[in-house]
Amino acid sequence: MTTALIIIDMQMLMQERISNGRDCVNRHAPENIDALLTAFRAAGKPVSKRLIHTVY
């Protein structure tokens, strides 16, 4: 069995909220996601990112 990391919809709105100092569900999510990406890539495991663009 192969292990892969799939990241779905890391929304720009969440990053905008963090950048503007507003509350969000998980303020450390971007750092945690980056750490996961780094670890999976270092281990040579597959990574897939999917972005969903929403227009408000």
C-alpha positions as CSV (number, residue, x, y, z in Angstrom):
1,M,0.0,0.0,0.0
2,T,1.3,3.5,-0.9
3,T,0.9,6.4,1.4
4,A,0.2,9.8,-0.1
5,L,-0.7,13.3,1.3
6,I,-3.7,15.0,-0.3
7,I,-4.4,18.6,0.6
8,I,-7.7,20.0,-0.5
9,D,-8.8,23.6,-0.6
10,M,-6.3,25.6,1.5
11,Q,-8.4,28.7,1.0
12,M,-6.9,32.1,0.4
13,L,-9.6,33.5,2.6
14,M,-8.1,31.8,5.6
15,Q,-4.7,33.1,4.8
16,E,-6.1,36.6,4.3
17,R,-7.7,36.4,7.8
18,I,-4.4,35.4,9.4
19,S,-2.5,38.2,7.5
20,N,-5.1,40.7,8.8
21,G,-4.8,39.5,12.4
22,R,-8.4,38.2,12.5
23,D,-9.5,34.9,14.2
24,C,-9.7,31.8,12.1
25,V,-10.4,28.2,12.9
26,N,-6.8,27.1,13.1
27,R,-4.2,29.9,13.0
28,H,-1.3,27.5,12.6
29,A,-2.8,25.5,9.7
30,P,-0.5,27.0,7.0
31,E,2.6,26.1,9.1
32,N,1.3,22.6,9.9
33,I,0.5,22.0,6.2
34,D,4.0,23.2,5.2
35,A,5.5,20.8,7.7
36,L,3.5,17.9,6.3
37,L,4.5,18.8,2.8
38,T,8.1,19.0,3.7
39,A,8.1,15.7,5.5
40,F,6.3,13.8,2.8
41,R,8.5,15.3,0.1
42,A,11.7,14.5,2.1
43,A,10.4,10.9,2.4
44,G,9.8,10.7,-1.3
45,K,6.1,10.2,-0.8
46,P,3.5,11.5,-3.3
47,V,1.8,14.9,-2.6
48,S,-1.3,16.2,-4.3
49,K,-2.7,19.7,-3.8
50,R,-6.1,20.7,-5.1
51,L,-7.3,24.3,-4.9
52,I,-10.9,25.4,-5.2
53,H,-11.4,29.0,-6.2
54,T,-14.5,30.7,-4.9
55,V,-15.7,34.1,-6.0
56,Y,-17.5,36.1,-3.4
